[in-house]
């Protein structure tokens, strides 16, 4: 029997975030698939997703703690990492975020890992000049740059990454995450979430409150406009971070204290989306939003800003609406139209779930990722690896 080839998934930490959740999901999918041996490594073994990662049964999750890319510890950890991947006979190193692009791909190159995959999932200019320099170097050392949307791919090409080096594999969603359990009861779910049980129509945003890139200010300005036209509307912000209190203050300034509910990190996502009438996202920048996939998987009509890969997931007027970033008036108008026509919202949500099942399921993500690994490992040389990728881009 041929020994399994070993895959190493690299992630900065296990804090709640898009990259982190995708890393844990991918590890689970590959483990269940069974063709490859699966390993996880991180820079910091902490975060709310760590328990989930540990319960996968992959063994020890190796940690390579960094404080800087520019000190002696970086060299110490790189040497440790190179020894680790050689001992584990890693065939594919697949990064999931910026920090592991730099550290992990560099270490994998030192260890001569046969296939090295960097990742990029942003379309904004959030990185410093020094970080962008390191990122470009990491991309040079990688055989493939994995982009999670076509818009990210175009961003990378404009930034100088050779088009033949980029492959697109969309994020996937495990539908079980947004499927309500048997015996779902709306009133009980509202109580579980700490939301009012009187008749309300809920507009929900699921996004961390750690950065203003999610632009909760736009969402709250839109909420004020919606409340003026739909008095029984209420607004749920699911997420945690240092911006909670500033956004709570803004809600008060907008005279929305009684209509806006901050519920923190949501432990009951399926129930939250099930009681939501419309789901929104007001981001200024994205790569490919996991929240949009969750909304669609739950069968919700969506109103989201047209950033990153949003237009690749949402069909305007069919599965939801796209609005310009910062245009709270347009967002409010679309939300109001859906609240006033619940049958239309339900139809949109049903179509959205169908699209999700066909194009953005965890099954599609797994198939495309395994196909990429197989092609890379079939290449006899680094040049062959790059040429193998260049002939095709993955589409979910």
C-alpha positions as CSV (number, residue, x, y, z in Angstrom):
1,X,0.0,0.0,0.0
2,X,1.3,3.4,-0.9
3,X,2.0,5.6,2.1
4,X,-0.2,8.7,2.4
5,X,1.3,12.0,1.4
6,X,1.3,14.5,4.2
7,X,-0.4,17.9,4.1
8,X,0.5,20.7,6.5
9,X,-2.1,23.4,7.0
10,X,-0.6,26.6,8.4
11,X,-2.5,29.3,10.3
12,X,-1.5,32.1,12.6
13,X,-3.8,31.3,15.5
14,X,-7.2,29.9,16.3
15,X,-9.0,33.1,17.0
16,X,-12.5,33.5,15.5
17,X,-12.0,34.7,11.9
18,X,-12.4,33.8,8.3
19,X,-9.0,32.4,7.7
20,X,-8.9,30.5,11.0
21,X,-12.3,28.9,10.5
22,X,-11.5,27.9,7.0
23,X,-8.2,26.3,8.2
24,X,-10.0,24.2,10.7
25,X,-12.7,23.3,8.2
26,X,-10.2,22.3,5.6
27,X,-8.3,20.1,8.1
28,X,-11.5,18.3,9.0
29,X,-12.5,17.8,5.4
30,X,-9.1,16.4,4.4
31,X,-9.1,14.1,7.4
32,X,-12.5,12.7,6.5
33,X,-11.4,12.4,2.9
34,X,-8.7,10.0,4.0
35,X,-6.3,10.3,1.0
36,X,-3.7,12.4,2.8
37,X,-2.1,12.6,6.2
38,X,-3.1,15.9,7.8
39,X,-1.1,18.1,10.1
40,X,-1.8,21.6,11.6
41,X,0.8,24.2,12.7
42,X,0.4,27.7,14.0
43,X,2.3,30.7,15.4
44,X,0.2,31.0,18.5
45,X,-1.8,28.0,19.9
46,X,-4.7,30.0,21.3
47,X,-8.2,31.1,20.3
48,X,-11.8,30.0,20.5
49,X,-11.4,27.6,17.6
50,X,-8.5,25.7,19.3
51,X,-10.7,23.1,21.0
52,X,-12.4,22.3,17.7
53,X,-9.0,21.9,16.1
54,X,-7.8,19.6,18.9
55,X,-10.9,17.5,18.7
56,X,-10.1,16.6,15.1
57,X,-7.7,14.0,16.5
58,X,-4.7,15.1,14.4
59,X,-2.3,14.8,17.3
60,X,-0.2,17.7,18.6
61,X,-0.7,21.1,16.9
62,X,2.9,22.4,16.7
63,X,3.4,26.0,17.7
64,X,6.2,28.3,16.4
65,X,5.7,31.5,18.5
66,X,6.9,34.7,16.9
67,X,7.1,38.3,18.2
68,X,8.6,39.7,15.1
69,X,9.9,38.8,11.6
70,X,13.1,40.8,12.3
71,X,14.7,39.3,15.5
72,X,16.8,36.3,16.4
73,X,13.7,34.3,17.5
74,X,12.5,34.3,13.9
75,X,15.6,32.4,12.9
76,X,15.3,30.0,15.8
77,X,11.7,29.2,14.9
78,X,12.5,28.8,11.2
79,X,15.1,26.2,12.0
80,X,12.6,24.4,14.3
81,X,9.9,24.6,11.6
82,X,12.3,23.2,8.9
83,X,13.2,20.3,11.2
84,X,9.5,19.7,11.9
85,X,8.4,19.5,8.2
86,X,11.3,17.2,7.4
87,X,10.5,14.8,10.3
88,X,6.8,14.7,9.3
89,X,7.8,14.3,5.6
90,X,5.4,17.1,4.6
91,X,4.6,17.0,0.9
92,X,2.3,20.1,0.7
93,X,2.5,23.2,2.9
94,X,-0.7,25.2,2.6
95,X,-0.8,28.6,4.3
96,X,-4.0,30.3,5.3
97,X,-3.0,33.8,6.2
98,X,-0.4,36.6,5.8
99,X,1.8,35.7,8.8
100,X,2.1,32.0,7.7
101,X,2.7,33.1,4.1
102,X,5.9,34.8,5.3
103,X,7.0,32.4,8.0
104,X,5.5,29.1,6.8
105,X,6.3,29.4,3.1
106,X,9.9,30.6,3.9
107,X,10.4,27.7,6.3
108,X,8.9,25.2,3.8
109,X,11.3,26.5,1.1
110,X,14.2,26.0,3.5
111,X,13.0,22.4,4.1
112,X,12.5,21.9,0.3
113,X,8.8,20.9,0.7
114,X,7.8,19.7,-2.7
115,X,4.6,21.8,-3.0
116,X,4.2,25.2,-1.3
117,X,0.9,27.1,-1.4
118,X,0.6,30.6,-0.2
119,X,-2.9,32.2,0.4
120,X,-4.4,35.6,-0.1
121,X,-7.9,36.7,0.7
122,X,-7.9,40.5,0.7
123,X,-8.4,43.3,-1.8
124,X,-7.5,46.2,0.3
125,X,-4.2,47.9,1.1
126,X,-4.1,47.2,4.8
127,X,-0.4,46.1,4.9
128,X,2.6,48.3,5.4
129,X,5.3,48.6,2.8
130,X,7.6,46.3,4.7
131,X,4.8,43.7,5.0
132,X,4.1,43.9,1.3
133,X,7.8,43.4,0.6
134,X,7.8,40.2,2.7
135,X,4.5,39.1,1.1
136,X,6.0,39.4,-2.4
137,X,9.0,37.4,-1.3
138,X,6.7,34.7,0.1
139,X,4.8,34.5,-3.1
140,X,8.1,34.1,-5.0
141,X,9.0,31.1,-2.8
142,X,5.5,29.5,-3.2
143,X,4.6,27.3,-6.2
144,X,1.0,28.5,-6.1
145,X,-0.9,31.5,-4.7
146,X,-4.3,30.4,-3.6
147,X,-6.9,33.3,-4.0
148,X,-10.4,32.8,-2.6
149,X,-12.2,34.8,-5.3
150,X,-11.7,36.1,-8.8
151,X,-11.6,39.7,-7.6
152,X,-8.7,38.7,-5.3
153,X,-7.0,37.1,-8.2
154,X,-7.3,40.3,-10.2
155,X,-5.9,42.3,-7.2
156,X,-2.9,40.0,-7.0
157,X,-2.2,40.3,-10.8
158,X,-2.3,44.1,-10.5
159,X,0.1,43.8,-7.6
160,X,2.6,41.9,-9.7
161,X,1.9,38.2,-9.0
162,X,2.1,36.2,-12.3
163,X,-1.3,35.1,-13.4
164,X,-0.2,31.6,-14.1
165,X,0.9,31.2,-10.4
166,X,-2.6,32.0,-9.0
167,X,-5.4,29.5,-8.6
168,X,-8.9,30.4,-7.3
169,X,-10.6,28.1,-4.8
170,X,-13.6,29.6,-3.1
171,X,-14.2,29.3,0.6
172,X,-16.6,26.5,1.5
173,X,-19.4,26.2,4.1
174,X,-20.4,23.2,6.1
175,X,-24.2,23.4,5.9
176,X,-24.6,21.7,9.3
177,X,-23.2,25.0,10.8
178,X,-26.3,26.9,9.7
179,X,-29.0,24.2,9.7
180,X,-31.4,24.5,12.6
181,X,-31.7,21.4,14.8
182,X,-34.9,19.3,14.8
183,X,-37.7,20.8,16.7
184,X,-36.6,24.4,16.1
185,X,-38.8,26.9,18.0
186,X,-38.6,30.6,17.3
187,X,-39.5,31.8,20.7
188,X,-37.1,29.5,22.5
189,X,-34.4,30.5,20.1
190,X,-35.0,34.2,20.7
191,X,-34.7,33.6,24.4
192,X,-31.5,31.6,23.9
193,X,-30.0,34.5,21.9
194,X,-31.2,37.2,24.4
195,X,-33.5,38.8,21.9
196,X,-37.0,40.2,22.5
197,X,-39.8,37.7,22.0
198,X,-42.4,40.3,21.0
199,X,-43.1,40.6,17.3
200,X,-40.0,42.0,15.6
201,X,-38.4,41.7,12.2
202,X,-34.7,41.2,12.6
203,X,-32.0,42.5,10.4
204,X,-28.7,40.8,11.2
205,X,-25.0,41.4,10.6
206,X,-22.4,38.7,11.6
207,X,-19.0,40.4,11.6
208,X,-16.2,40.9,14.1
209,X,-16.0,44.3,15.8
210,X,-12.2,44.3,15.9
211,X,-11.7,46.5,12.8
212,X,-13.5,49.3,11.1
213,X,-13.2,47.4,7.8
214,X,-16.6,45.8,8.5
215,X,-18.0,49.4,8.7
216,X,-20.6,48.8,11.3
217,X,-21.1,52.6,11.2
218,X,-22.7,52.2,7.7
219,X,-24.9,49.4,9.0
220,X,-26.1,51.5,11.9
221,X,-26.8,54.5,9.7
222,X,-28.8,52.2,7.4
223,X,-30.6,50.8,10.5
224,X,-31.8,54.3,11.4
225,X,-33.2,54.8,8.0
226,X,-34.9,51.4,8.1
227,X,-36.4,52.0,11.5
228,X,-38.0,55.2,10.3
229,X,-39.9,53.3,7.6
230,X,-40.4,49.9,9.3
231,X,-41.0,50.7,13.0
232,X,-41.0,47.1,14.2
233,X,-37.5,46.4,12.7
234,X,-34.7,45.4,15.1
235,X,-31.1,45.0,14.4
236,X,-28.7,42.3,15.6
237,X,-24.9,42.7,15.7
238,X,-23.2,39.4,16.2
239,X,-19.5,39.6,16.9
240,X,-16.9,40.7,19.5
241,X,-14.1,43.2,19.6
242,X,-13.0,46.5,20.9
243,X,-15.5,48.4,18.7
244,X,-18.5,47.2,20.6
245,X,-18.7,50.1,22.9
246,X,-18.1,52.8,20.2
247,X,-20.8,51.2,18.1
248,X,-23.1,51.0,21.1
249,X,-22.5,54.8,21.6
250,X,-23.3,55.4,17.9
251,X,-26.5,53.5,18.2
252,X,-27.5,55.7,21.1
253,X,-26.6,58.8,19.1
254,X,-28.9,57.5,16.3
255,X,-31.7,57.0,18.8
256,X,-31.5,53.2,18.2
257,X,-30.7,52.0,21.7
258,X,-34.0,50.1,22.0
259,X,-33.8,48.6,18.5
260,X,-30.1,47.5,18.3
261,X,-28.9,44.3,20.1
262,X,-25.2,43.4,20.5
263,X,-25.1,39.7,21.2
264,X,-21.3,39.1,21.1
265,X,-19.7,36.0,19.5
266,X,-22.6,33.9,18.5
267,X,-22.6,30.3,19.8
268,X,-25.9,29.6,18.1
269,X,-25.5,30.8,14.6
270,X,-28.1,28.5,13.0
271,X,-30.8,29.8,15.4
272,X,-29.7,33.4,14.9
273,X,-30.0,33.2,11.1
274,X,-33.3,31.3,11.3
275,X,-34.9,34.1,13.3
276,X,-33.4,36.8,11.0
277,X,-35.6,38.3,8.2
278,X,-32.8,39.9,6.3
279,X,-29.0,39.5,6.6
280,X,-26.5,42.3,5.8
281,X,-22.8,43.0,5.5
282,X,-21.4,46.5,5.2
283,X,-17.7,45.8,4.7
284,X,-15.4,48.3,3.1
285,X,-13.1,45.4,1.9
286,X,-13.3,41.6,1.7
287,X,-11.7,38.7,0.0
288,X,-14.5,36.3,0.0
289,X,-16.9,36.6,2.9
290,X,-17.7,33.6,5.0
291,X,-20.6,35.5,6.5
292,X,-22.3,35.8,3.1
293,X,-22.0,32.1,2.6
294,X,-23.5,31.5,6.0
295,X,-26.4,33.8,5.2
296,X,-27.0,32.0,1.9
297,X,-26.7,28.5,3.4
298,X,-29.3,29.5,6.0
299,X,-31.7,30.5,3.1
300,X,-31.6,34.2,3.9
301,X,-32.0,37.1,1.5
302,X,-28.9,39.3,1.7
303,X,-28.0,42.9,1.3
304,X,-24.2,43.3,1.1
305,X,-21.6,45.8,-0.1
306,X,-20.1,45.0,-3.5
307,X,-16.6,44.4,-2.3
308,X,-14.2,41.5,-2.8
309,X,-15.9,38.4,-4.1
310,X,-19.5,39.4,-3.1
311,X,-20.7,39.7,-6.6
312,X,-19.3,36.2,-7.3
313,X,-21.6,34.8,-4.7
314,X,-24.7,37.1,-4.8
315,X,-26.7,37.5,-8.0
316,X,-28.1,40.9,-8.0
317,X,-31.9,40.8,-7.7
318,X,-31.9,37.0,-7.7
319,X,-30.3,35.9,-4.4
320,X,-29.9,39.3,-2.8
321,X,-28.8,42.8,-3.4
322,X,-25.4,44.5,-3.8
323,X,-24.8,48.1,-2.8
324,X,-21.9,50.4,-3.0
325,X,-19.6,50.5,0.1
326,X,-20.6,53.4,2.3
327,X,-24.0,54.0,0.7
328,X,-26.2,53.5,3.7
329,X,-29.2,55.0,1.9
330,X,-29.1,52.3,-0.8
331,X,-28.6,49.5,1.8
332,X,-31.6,50.8,3.8
333,X,-33.8,50.9,0.7
334,X,-33.0,47.3,-0.2
335,X,-33.6,46.1,3.4
336,X,-36.9,47.9,3.6
337,X,-38.0,46.4,0.2
338,X,-37.3,42.9,1.6
339,X,-39.0,43.5,4.9
340,X,-42.1,44.8,3.2
341,X,-42.2,41.8,0.8
342,X,-41.4,38.7,2.9
343,X,-42.5,36.4,0.1
344,X,-39.9,37.9,-2.1
345,X,-37.2,37.6,0.6
346,X,-38.1,33.9,1.1
347,X,-37.8,33.2,-2.6
348,X,-34.4,35.0,-2.8
349,X,-33.2,33.0,0.3
350,X,-34.2,29.7,-1.3
351,X,-32.3,30.5,-4.5
352,X,-29.3,31.6,-2.4
353,X,-29.2,28.2,-0.6
354,X,-29.4,26.4,-3.9
355,X,-26.5,28.4,-5.2
356,X,-24.5,27.7,-2.0
357,X,-25.1,24.0,-2.3
358,X,-24.0,23.9,-5.9
359,X,-21.0,26.2,-5.9
360,X,-19.8,27.0,-2.3
361,X,-20.3,23.9,-0.3
362,X,-17.6,22.3,1.8
363,X,-17.8,19.3,-0.7
364,X,-16.9,21.6,-3.6
365,X,-14.1,23.2,-1.6
366,X,-12.7,19.8,-0.8
367,X,-12.9,18.5,-4.4
368,X,-11.1,21.6,-5.7
369,X,-8.4,21.5,-3.1
370,X,-7.6,17.8,-3.5
371,X,-7.5,18.3,-7.2
372,X,-4.9,21.1,-6.7
373,X,-2.8,18.9,-4.4
374,X,-2.9,16.0,-6.8
375,X,-1.8,18.2,-9.8
376,X,1.0,19.8,-7.8
377,X,2.3,16.5,-6.5
378,X,2.2,15.0,-10.0
379,X,4.6,17.7,-11.3
380,X,8.2,16.4,-11.6
381,X,9.9,19.8,-11.0
382,X,9.1,23.2,-9.6
383,X,8.7,24.5,-13.1
384,X,6.4,21.7,-13.8
385,X,4.4,22.5,-10.7
386,X,3.9,26.1,-11.8
387,X,3.0,25.0,-15.3
388,X,0.5,22.5,-14.0
389,X,-1.3,25.3,-12.1
390,X,-1.1,27.8,-14.9
391,X,-3.2,25.7,-17.2
392,X,-6.3,25.9,-15.0
393,X,-7.9,27.9,-12.2
394,X,-10.2,26.2,-9.7
395,X,-13.9,27.1,-9.8
396,X,-16.2,25.8,-7.1
